[in-house]
Amino acid sequence: MADYGGSQHGIARTSRAQAQTADQRKLELDRIEKYRDLENQVRSHHAQGDYSPDVFQLTTRLLRLNPEYYTIWNVRRRSLISGLLSKPSHGSAPSRVSQSSSPSPNTAPPSANLSPSFSAAIQPFHEVPTVGRTGTTADSRDSASPIKEHGEESTENEQQRQQQDLDILVSELRFTIPLLLEAPKCYWIWSHRSWVLQEAIGRLQRAAARRIWEEELGLVSKMLFKDRRNFHAWGYRRHVVDQLEGPTLGGISRVESEFEYTTQMIETDLSNFSAWHGRSKLIPRMLDERGADDEDRKAFLDKELGMINEALNVGPEDQSLWYYHQFLMLNLVSFVGRATIVPTFNLKERITYMSREIEGIKELLEDYNNIKLIYEALLDYTIMLCQLEERQPDTSERADLAVWLQKLRELDPMRNGRWSDVARDYGLQEKITTPAAIKV
Amino acid sequence: MDSLSDTIWDVVICGTGLQQSLLALALSRSGKNILHIDPNEYYGGPEAAFSLQEAESWVATLSDPTNQNNAGNGGVFRAASITKPEATSPALKFSRSYSLALSPQLIHSRSELLAQLVSSRAHRQIDFLAVGAFFIFKAPEDLDHKAVLTRIPSTREDVFLSKAIPVKAKRGLMKFLKFVVDYDSEPQTEAWQPHADAPLTEFLRKEFTMEAELQTYIVTLTLSLDGRISTRDGLAIIHRHLSSMGVFGPGFTAIYPKWGGISEIAQVACRACAVGGAVYMLGTGIKSMQTGYSAEMELELELTNGVTVKTRRLVQTDEPASEKVVVSRLVSIIDSPLNSLFAAVVEGAQKPAVAVIAFPSGSLKTSAGKTWEFPVYVFAHSSDTGECPVGQSILYLTTPSITGSKEVLEQAVQSFLDAVSGEQVPHGVYQLYYEHLGGPAGSRTEGQVFKFPAASPSLSFNDSTLKVVREAWKEVLNEAATGADYMAFPDREGAVYDEEMYD
């Protein structure tokens, strides 16, 4: 299907095995001719400004063969707007039917620079006011958003229109599914879905629109199941969740279920930086929404520390785990003007927690003595603890630092400059014992 | 019948066990004249799967004293019996709704066998199911407690989630798992090669200071029949287990073909060869053989149906050697789906159809009160395997065959059912017992006769089987073998799946 050209960031897509025999070559040439013919038909209709249902059918066939041909997606959308989807009833929102002379964000002309960045490709479709976290603002032209509230005019015609629109939008989503299975990272398929989802908000009753967005969340979960670390999918997930939580679709917080989702992803694969990161971002709002008091917050911190330490116990070489551990540590030491987990901890409590963590990490050295991330963490946290207590490292700490720095020189000689700086800051002797450590 | 005698066969293959069937698959596009016979009335030989009716006939045949070198079994099976708790159990469905596998084996995802099935296109006709978690049976501490099935961790995430292993022991286990992943290279090889022939358990204790419980977990992953697998063999299997994890989907390391396991592969392979022009005759064996004709045809075979055929080569299986391995097997049909065993390991992942449970050495006692020094392995199969009707499941138990093994296996079934029962204890409604002999000798050639070794009863498929099949293939094809690709064929129909999109 998607073998005809198409690359992503300069890396060619893998295509199926090429034709071998003369017969198969002829077959391929036939296919190419049929494709070119189809393409010419679409382009000529488009050049004449013809977006009739016939053209729509042609785009169906052509996009099945080459979903990366973004011009054809544009033609398809024009066709949907100018014919198949209903025109809005007179007097309400400004007409969404695009005249060929007035460009609208929904039907960018073929030369539009839909940037390769996926999130930028979504921007043009952000017409609905959101909760403000993403920073997008509503286009004033669309402030009269045609979301139909219950109680507005709902004549039988109106219901029929919406039902037809719903059918068409659902059918568009279904159309993209087999294309996505073949080319799960094709931006143009995803942007078409985004467009359909926005149309759902614009044209349907809130309940129907929300159902469509919830199914989208289901789809994103399936994508993440197939490729747990696809950061596009994580970003898209946040976008979908934001919309579902926003006022246009019902405004119910999903922070608990999203937090649980990160737990599931982590239990499936500890090395999921996106999941740990997402988790950390959800925590402040979640604790607020729970109305957590000091005791609850302390219990929560204890549980998170327990979990990350269990993870580090089996995967100390994994950087994403150390990032999360550091996030928890920073909640203890870097609390001024920030929404932390335990804002009312006094200094003594913070010092106790930090010391306990440092002792716990030292235990890892019993069995893992060649993993540089452990030594780095010990170094950083010892220094952090001293800063917290506003003092210099004591004698035994200095001895420890010297030993750890030596190990770091062996394990991470590329950063010798940094290790030397630290040694200098704390007046530690530089013991160069192995030739590998000498790297200027 | 005339054309059978007139043809000069390039090869007569006797027996449709896995080895012979894979040979047939390998030869299926060669254009050679192949006559493939089997004295049994069924395909699969020692790897066959039986309906209840077929099982009864088989047991009757084995028990019949007049059948010395009986129908194709060649000394592979003995001491077979069928027990039903009630004479006509109401739970038993009709005969053909069961497909009891004589040699249940799981196939690791990275097995060379799967690669060959794919390259030969035979995989298209096989439904592969996931083999799920491995469990250890832990006897109850006292009469107030129930026995527990503990999952054996084999990934980092398993170890992370396990509540049964202390913190420091987890670190030791992780170090071992990392060691095995690279066990083939320096410096790991220096660490284990001096102990290559010593038991794996000793190596774990000495080099990884592993406690007995964790040692048991590791040895169970190797599916070692006597629990005494060597370090060399054990590390190889665990390496295969670990490197197969997640290959075909999250959470599982091995697969099992639907409709009877290995027997299904044998049938598909024979079918492929039949499509390629081979002639198949069941219920036909070799009565006698004469050699020394002209240089053209080396062998003249008189078949049991009275027909005489001439062939350049004969391929059959050897009898089990004197250093044979003997295991006792029990097949028990259970009147419950045992759903708790077959839950998907990862949410959204494929539901497993097979679960492996081990009773470690020393966890069972014979009826005389002696501790059973070997492990007992239980393969639990859900109805998704097609081997039993919905609402039931099958337990396949295996243990080395010495005095008392049958009673120990029956006891294991009972203990197992007690452990997995909810409010109601499930029951066994049918039981097939037999002893299975095999291996370990290699192949041998006597003139124009190539003999496969009697397959060693093994719980996981061993790729070394494939080497012998390739040897046989080379012998049959002679010079033609050098140019040809082994087990690599294009799709027969030249299938094009999306032609209609272009119209």
Contacts between the chains, C-beta under 8 A, distances in Angstrom:
chain1	res1	chain2	res2	distance
A	1	B	498	6.7
A	1	B	501	7.8
A	27	B	496	7.6
A	30	B	502	7.6
A	31	B	502	5.3
A	34	B	502	4.7
A	34	B	503	7.8
A	35	B	502	7.4
A	61	B	501	7.2
A	64	B	501	5.6
A	65	B	501	6.4
A	65	B	502	7.7
A	221	B	348	7.8
A	222	B	348	7.4
A	225	B	250	7.9
A	225	B	348	4.8
A	264	B	347	6.2
A	267	B	157	6.3
A	267	B	160	7.6
A	267	B	161	6.2
A	268	B	157	6.5
A	268	B	250	6.7
A	268	B	346	5.4
A	268	B	347	7.8
A	269	B	157	6.5
A	270	B	156	6.2
A	270	B	157	6.0
A	270	B	160	6.2
A	310	B	160	6.0
A	310	B	167	7.9
A	311	B	160	5.8
A	313	B	160	7.9
A	313	B	167	5.9
A	313	B	170	5.8
A	313	B	171	6.3
A	314	B	156	5.3
A	314	B	159	4.9
A	314	B	160	5.0
A	314	B	170	5.7
A	314	B	171	7.4
A	314	B	174	5.1
A	315	B	156	5.7
A	315	B	160	7.5
A	315	B	174	7.7
A	364	B	171	7.6
A	366	B	168	7.4
A	366	B	171	7.6
A	367	B	168	7.2
A	367	B	171	4.0
A	367	B	172	6.8
A	367	B	175	6.4
A	368	B	171	7.0
